[in-house]
Amino acid sequence: MAFHGGKDRLVYWAVQLACFSPILIFVLQAFTGGLTANPIEFVLRQLGVWGLRLLVVGLALTPVARLLRQPGLTRYRRAVGLWAFTYVCLHLTTYIGVDQLFDWRTIGKDIVKRPYITIGMAAFVLLIPLAVTSMDRLTRRLGPRRWKRLHQLTYMVAPLGVVHYYLLVKADHRPPLVYGAVVLALLGYRLANGQIERRRAAARKAAKDAGKSQPLRA
Amino acid sequence: MLIRSAPDLKDCDVTDEGLYLRRREFITAGTALGAALALGAGEAGAAPLAHSPNKMPIDEKPTPLKDIAGYNNFYEFGTNKDDPAAHAGTLRARPWTVTVDGLCKKPGRIAIDDLVKRFPLEERIYRMRCVEAWSMVIPWVGFPLASLIGQAEPTGQARYVAFETLYDPQQMPGQRDRVIDWPYREGLRMDEAMNPLALLAVGLYGETLPNQDGAPIRLVTPWKYGFKGIKSIVRISFVASPPKTSWNLLAPNEYGFYGNVNPEVDHPRWSQASERRIGEFFRRKTLPFNGYGEQVAAMYRGMDPAKLF
């Protein structure tokens, strides 16, 4: 992706650092006892929450860019999306390798038996092609139309992430509901926007067709 | 070499027999004090409690006080694990009155300090298994619930004991959010309440309870999941039918009336087969009745264990 000038570069690295900072904070907390008495559970949860947060940020970038009239913001979608995938991977690795210690039998049972784990896994699997096709070479090979189509999967992944979160909460459902509301608003925006664009395109096409059939008046 | 024949020790040097016989109490008190100092118990207002030492053999190391008092589920102060430690300062644990009422011959209202003096306190080092699959080992100080029940003299109709936590959103800011239908309520069958393991705890690590652990008085039933251990109790009532319990009201398919620890019966959303002991890396297998089967299993003979969740 093309970044011109020093300011752009600065913003790019600021975004990278912001996305990386939760990990820095965990490391800091590990030394200050900030990971609670149950650090595995805490880190596992927090990694998941950050994965979801960054997914939401990634979805929000386009509407925010329009709202603020800062089209340049959409350039950071890839960085944010890849960081979201990174947190989801770390979340899953922590569950498999640290929480369950590679006890594949239990993990397998969990995936089949526990809806929240089934849904979480589905969300992860759907994210893989998105991460893979973020490589320039593959992006080009897919072509913009197919790439866009494929990456619309995020509209499925984000709600799955919210449901995954909602299902594992014991009683206080407010946090997952907040994420749910934001995701819903963002999806609503896309749908409405798509509708408007389709209507405009149709209008343009109609105007063009009309122009063809009617001879121009001299 | 000079060998002294005169005895060094005189009569007055001999430790008084009464004191000698109580030697263990000094050791316990000293250990408790030492532990409190070493751990920096430093809870504002934590006061030492005179008590007899733990009699139930347990070969597991107690969880450090900072974890017992820093990692809590006490939704009256917020739903995060560190919320209670951060926000329970608003609770006024003294003065405090516990009301004993319902189907009994001697109902009454008892001030917490009288209650603590009325029954000899003892230490009980118990395992605590949370329904969320983590566990601790906690050195409680308290007295058997059976002692209090004995004094209240429940009538023949009393089949259950119901407990209620304080309701006061001023002191318990979490009660402003209706996450739970406040006040928190719990209950036991009469035979469970009379079981010698059932404890009314007023302290831990030899001192009065930190607010976030349920000051000034809470229930401890070590063979049940932690949510049964109702905190900051203001009312104990003797009733004829099964009392409503908070988590059961919230999600009846996930939390039953009994809440007995059972590795075979999963929570509908997660497995109960293993647990993580706070401070340990590896999960350990969860024991039936949290390892207290010998003392409690007989109470449930003939009942379907799958229904005792």
Interface residues (C-beta under 8 A of the other chain):
Chain A: T36 A37 N38 I40 E41 F42 Q100 L101 T106 K109 D110 R114 P115 Y116 L167 L168 K170 A171 D172 R174
Chain B: T63 K66 D67 G70 Y71 Y75 T79 K81 D82 E132 W134 D177 V179 I180 L250 A251 R269 W270 S271 A273 R276 I278 G279 F281 F282 R283
